[in-house]
Amino acid sequence: METKYCKETPSNQTAIDIFQGAWLSAFPEEYQLTAGWIRHFDFSVEPRVKWANSILPSGLNGRSILELGPFEAYNTWQMEQLGAKSVTAIEANNLNYLKCLIVKEITGIKSRFLYGDFIPYLEQCSERFDIVWASGVLYHQVEPLKLLELISKVTDIAFIHTHYYVDEVIKKDPGLSANFIPKRNTIATHNGFRARLHYRSYKIDKTGSLFAGGPDDYSYWMEKEAIFECLRFFGFVEFQMAVDDMTNPNGPAMVFLAKKTTK
């Protein structure tokens, strides 16, 4: 990373400008900062945390949360706004991790940000969390079945936002189908659960500062029913759907909560 010196008066904006042009998220208006252009911190634009808060008994208040892939920490910020007791957020992208630290410094949130891969973290984790927040990470996995099992070992409640594979939808869209290579599809088995996985290549420059994919050059997408079957296999019994959008321009997508009890 190139060393740079700032000759301006220290401010929140000078911190933001370390990554000038690399932010997607616009900060809340009260901070009066120039960063990205998408109002991710706004509950009306980014409603997923608010939805989960409305669905769960007592909401997020007092809950311990493990967040996988916080990106620019907007969901993290929202969780604290709604009373989360603690948030541990794990980010593998070095630029995004540093952006999360800037968000923490500017907003004063208390969440803990860890830099690294959440898979080995989950494999070694002896702690339990009230909620695992897995937004935008499942479809970036090389071993998605493994991730779902690991989540099941540390929580009774999982929030999942993910794309999923639908053959007729993907094949009708040249922009989507160009990324999938059917001959590299596989049947995967993990600890007794078996599912078909669909190979998706990242045909973009992964060195870009706005890249939001996974750490590998490819990932495997799951089919919708296989996702629910896998979660059931590993102990989840109740599912509450917020969004199921077959027309999402990035591929069919859904947002839901999975719980191990019906209480």
Secondary structure, DSSP 8 states (H G I E B T S, - for coil): -------S---HHHHHGGGTT---B---GGG-----SB-TT-TTTS-HHHHHHHHSTTTTTT-EEEEE--TTSHHHHHHHHTT-SEEEEEE--HHHHHHHHHHHHHH----EEEES-HHHHHHH----BSEEEEES-GGG-SSHHHHHHHHHHHBSEEEEEEE-B-HHHHHH-HHHHTTB-GGG-EEEEETTEEEEEEEEE--S-TTSTT--S-SSSEEEEEBHHHHHHHHHHTT--EEEEEEEETT-TTS-EEEEEEESS--
